[in-house]
Amino acid sequence: MLDSIKKNKNFFYTCVTIICALGWWFNFIGFRIQIFSIIFSAVYLILNAILLGRILVKIINLDRELEFIFGVCVLIFLIGFGLAFPIFFYKLLPIHLLIVLLILTILISLSVKYCPLPEGMSLRRLEDNKGIRMPKSFFILFVVLLAVGLFFLLRSRTGEFITSPWQVIRPYYLYVWGLLVAIVGFAVFSKIKIRKFFLLIILASLLLHAYLPIVYKAGFGGDKWRHLGAEQSLMAGEPYYPVLFGDRVDMKKIGPVSVPEVLIVGNKNSYVNMWGATIALSWMSGMDIFWIDLVLGFLLYSIFLPLLLFRFGEFILSKKRFLLLLAFLPLCFSPFQMYGAITTSNAFGFLWFLFTLLILCQAIKFKLNKYLWWAVIIAILLNYLNYILYLILILEIIIVSFCLKKIVNRVDSHSKYFWIVSLIILILLFCILLPIVDLAGGNVFKSWDWIKNNFLKDIFDFIKTLVLSNPIFPRMFNMEQDNWLFAQANQNISRANLLKLIRWSFVLAPLVFMVMIWGMVRRDKNNIIKKLLMILLLIVIVNQFLATYFMDGNHIFNKRLVIFTSFLAMVMLALGIEAWLSIKRFSQIVKIITAVLFLALLSTTVYASGPKMQTVTSDELTAAKYLWQKISATGQKKYCVLANTWPLLALEGVSGRQIVTGGFPVYFEYAQPERVQLFDNLNKNPSLIDINRALAITGADDCYVMTEDRWIYLYNRQEILTRLNDILGQPEMIGDVYLWHWQPKK
């Protein structure tokens, strides 16, 4: 192996990279000087990203201008997968990161030499746009608008209780965004160079997604605290159960056979890659895991997603205008706007899924050599530790594309009919696959009589839901986040006057739907990738229809399809807009202006439609940190913290999963009926009986009670506070948070 490395012309890079990995390790276990960690890690990532980019040029026929960015992003995922294995099997230690860094360096160095181009692949020649030139003044205006938009977001930063960022973001920001996105939209249809366009789209994406990381001081979302708690626990060397090794290996029966639960549980292997990547970057940079979690998804989606979509689009239509449009369209769909702003396992996993799909399309189009087939196989298998839903989708894609390729390539009519029938049967099976998988999560099918009596009405309701971008899976209090286009279709949460004129979702969502259909029915001879995506869209829609109307339960898998659904819709919308621009009836400038205005209005109205969700406030986070400091000093093992859900999520994060759900029992999908009922009682009619019940349920010796004015019954607030003080004593005040400590007399 050493001889092979020495013969490699990148031998010097390899040596420097290994030295940087070792330098980081000795600093990590010894001095812990952060600037050294950053320097060693930065050099390691840059050098390996350069070499990895050269490999990706050959694997996915990548543009030379994009190879470094692709190299950095794919390298982060590979490091995450490297740490995913010890997390999945047992527990994580810092030495595992050093081993991963060294192994990746050697593999990348060797692969640069032994990775030739696929047979039949040549350098791509993209068709230039026939649009107009983009004035230089537009670039100046873009920079000004970018600075003004960033200023508005920074001025809106808050730690107060809000249910939507648009409650605090100045209304003028949306007008700034509308103008900025119109400039980027104009660039799509102009004679702009690809490098300049990507600079514009990345900067615009950074501003778009910044509305959550900047506005919320304590971060956005609830699941982030569970992930932060798990990551801090793993960094402390504790296993995250279930595991495959160790003194506690839980088993589960599948028929007559018992298998380790970790192999089939699904939720852990959906998280380990994201956990591995955030932990690795935290250790390598010396930064707190909170800040890595805050910016990782935000940066990856802003920088990597447009490039992935641009490259993927070439398998559908190799027109420069179409490719730039596809890279632009995530600015117009709420799932990409919201999930691209935060670090969640579903969104994080989608990027690797899309990269795998890109490699699969390469395998469909070209004849690969054995080295590239290994890249395809490894990328597919790694989805098992990425997000289990995407592994299911990848397997569906492989099977469907295999049948499609047989149909396209077969000349014999009998064989062709066989594969057509096989494909129809497979599509029908995949249409019910995810609802059946959801049965394992506790979902149940409704009675046959109910389904039969409501079938036609349900079909009509579902079509209306899709066309108007209404919530497919409604949540309580109108906090729906699972819509494919608009986050909130039935409610205006923006303060901008323009968006109050009409209900824009009722106008734009049907229009988008019609343009998508236009893109689907447009003739593209033997375009196997387009046919594949259309079949997948059909499967996804039927999956969600069956889950929503024919099943009762939480629909775990079908809810998580939202990003994938928007991706498929986005491709069809891009094809529809391209079809509009190809019409010869109107002048080119009229078509371009129409498309730009449509996209700018769509992006702005969708942007302002959400999200709407309760989050942890700065006071709740401060109270959680203070409380954990007090509790951890006692050394007790059983805890009782009676509070609302959100401060308990923060407490789970800051305690490294030592205090989960306040010490109260948790049931399916984090349900806590006892804790919820007791907390509600204390905020309406406080009684010592409820405190004693909390102690009995948790088994703790003492109990902390946290609440705020907004949770206390409004019309008797002062009376209830007086009663709480009489029962529990005087509270500590941490901002707006009341904190009592109850210790029963022995």
Secondary structure by P-SEA (a helix, b strand, c coil): caaaaaaccaaaaaaaaaaaaaaaaaaaaccccaaaaaaaaaaaaaaaaaaaaaaaaaaccccccaaaaaaaaaaaaaaaaaaaaaaaaccccaaaaaaaaaaaaaaaaaaaacccccccccbbbbbbbcbbbbbaaaaaaaaaaaaaaaaaaaaacccccccccccccccaaaaaaaaaaaaaaaaaaccccaaaaaaaaaaaaaaaacccccccccccccaaaaaaaaaaaaaacccccccccccbbbbbbccccccccccccccccccaaaaaaaaaaaaaacccaaaaaacaaaaaaaccaaaaaaaaaccccccaaaaaaaaaccccccccccccccccaaaaaaaaaaaaaaaaaaaacccccaaaaaaaaaaaaacccccaaaaaaaaaaaaaaaaaaaaaacccaaaaaaaaaaaaaaaaaaaaaaaaaacccccccccaaaaaacaaaaaaaaaaaaaaccccccccccccccccccccccccccccccccccccccccaaaaaaaaaaaaacccccaaaaaaaaaaaaaaaaaaaaacccccccccccccaaaaaaaaaaaaaaaaaaaaaacccccaaaaaaaaaaaaaaaaaaaaacccbbbbbcaaaaaaaaaaaaaaaaacccbbbbbccaaaaaaaaaaacccccccccccccccccaaaaaaaaaaaccccaaaaaaaaaaacccbbbbbbccccccccaaaaaaaaaaaaccbbbbcccbbbbbbbccc
